[in-house]
Amino acid sequence: RAIATQLLEVLIYLHGHQPPVIHRDIKPSNILLGPATDRNPGQAYLVDFGSVQTTHQEGTITIVGTYGYMPPEQFSGKAHPASDLYSLGATLVYLLIRLHPADLPVKRGQMEFEVSYLISDLHSEGLRHLMQNWLIYLVHPSVVQRLMSARLALDTSADENLPLQSKQRPYAKPLGHRTKL
């Protein structure tokens, strides 16, 4: 949880630039940890900014990222701040279960995993369940159903009473369409 919080704060900073800076290759090997203390894994540092992109770049499409940690939209050369959240979520899943995300079963495009029983720093079953659901939202294959900002991801990870769906629309209606959701 401490690693997630620290990396989300880095992403809040990067995505807060105009245009947003998107890392595009968040994975365990691009995270360094400082010395650990009793209850803290150490300061987390995000490294390897060789794949960074700002959202206003145009021209040829370059697909950058690491399979398993890369969200589906990056395969077509598109990256959004929410793309970094997918990569962070896949990284956190790996840190908890020690299986490469590409090795996890997939159902309807969504990677399947169970981490709530592994999260020991959250004392109540409800908090562990919230963390499981939070990770599912981070790695949702559809960018419009994924948590959309690092700020929202940080806020929802810390508030056990905050239902994730109340802060964003889970489905996006096509522009100008009369369908009601």
N, C-alpha and C positions, 0 to 999 in steps of 0.2 A: 504494500500500500504506500509506503514511503517512497519507493522508487517511482511508482505511478504518479504520485503528487509532484515530485521534483521534475519529472519529465514533462508533465502537463504544464507546469510553470514555464519551462523552456519553450514549449510550443505556443503558449499564450503570447510570449514575447516575440517569437518568430512570426506567427500569424498576425500579430498586431501591426506589422509594418505595412506600408502602402506602396506597392502591392504586397500581399502576404508572401513571406518566404516559406516555401514548402520543402522539407528535407528530402522526401521521396524514397528513403532507404533506411528507415528505422528498423533495427533488428538487434538481437543480443550482442553481436560483435561490434556494433557501433555505439555501445553504452559502456562507459568506464565508471567504476565505483571507487570512491576514495576509501580511506580506512574506516572500518566498521567499529561501532561502539556496541554496548550491551543491547540496546533496543533499536538501533538504527543501522541499516545496511551500509551506510556511508553515503557521501554526496554523489549523486548520479550526474554524469556528464554525457551529453550527446556529441558524438564525434563523426568525422568523415562527411564533410559538407560538399563533396565532389559531385553529388547528384542534385544539389539544390536548384530549385527553379522558382522564379517569381511567376505569378499567374498571368502577367501580361506578355510573356514571351510568345513570339510567333515564328512561323517558318516550318522547317522540317520537324517531324515527330520523332522523338527519341524515347524509346521505352527503357526506363531505368528503374531498378528495384531488385529485390531478391524474392524469388518464387517462394510462396508460403506466407511471406510477410507483406507482399504487395497486394493492394486491393484490386478488384476486377477492373475498375475504370482506368487504372494505370496501364493495363495491357493495350489499351487503345491510345495511349499517349496523353491521357487527361489526368491531371492531378489537382486536387482541391485541399484546403486545410483538413477536411474530413478524411482525406486519404492518409494523412499522417496519423490520424486517430486509429484507423484500421490497423496500420503497421504497429502502432504502440500496443493496441489490444492483442494482436497476434504475439507480440513479444512478451507481454505479461502472461499470456496463456502458456507460452513455452517456459517461462521462468517458474511457473507453478507446477506444471505437469511433466516437464522435461521431455516433451515430444515435439518434433518439428511440426509446425502447423500443416505442412503439406502431407504429413503422415496421419493426420486426424481424419475420421470419417466425415463425409459431407452429405447433407440432406437438403435438397432444393437450393444448392449453392451456398448454404450456411455451414461453416465448420461446426462440428458437434464436439463438446467437451464438458467435463464436470470438474469444477475446481472448488466448489464451496466447501467440500470436506477437507480440503488442503489448507484453507486460510485460517491460521491459528491465531492471528493477532486481532481478529474480530470475535468478541466474546459471545454474542447472541447468534442463534440460528438465523434470525431475520436479517442481521447484517451480512452474514455469509451469503444468504440467498440474494440479497441486494447486489453484492459484489459479483456474483455469478451473472445476474441479469444485466448488470452494467457492462460487463465484458462482452456479453452477447450483443448488446447495442453497439459497442465499439467495432466489432468485427462483422457487422451486418453487411452482406454483399451489395446491397443497394445503397448508394450514397445518400438518397433522399430519406432513407429510414435509419441511417446511422446517426449517432450523435454528431452534430454539425460543427461544434467549436470546442476548442480545448477548455475554454472557460466553462461551458455547459458540462463538459465531461468532468472537470474538477468539482464543480458545484454538486453534481448528482452523485459523485462518489462519496461525498462527505455527509450527505443528509439522508438518514435512514427513513425519514418521513416523506421524502420527495418522490412521488411516482414519476418515473422517467417520461412517460408519455404525456404528462401534463405540461411539459416545458416546450414541446415541439410537436408539430403535426407529423404523425407517423407515415402519412401518405401525401404525396404531392399531386394536386389536381392539374391536369394539363391547362395551360393558359387559354382562357376564353371558352373552356368547355363547360357545358351546363350540368354535368353530372354532380350530384351532391353526395358527399361522403359522410 
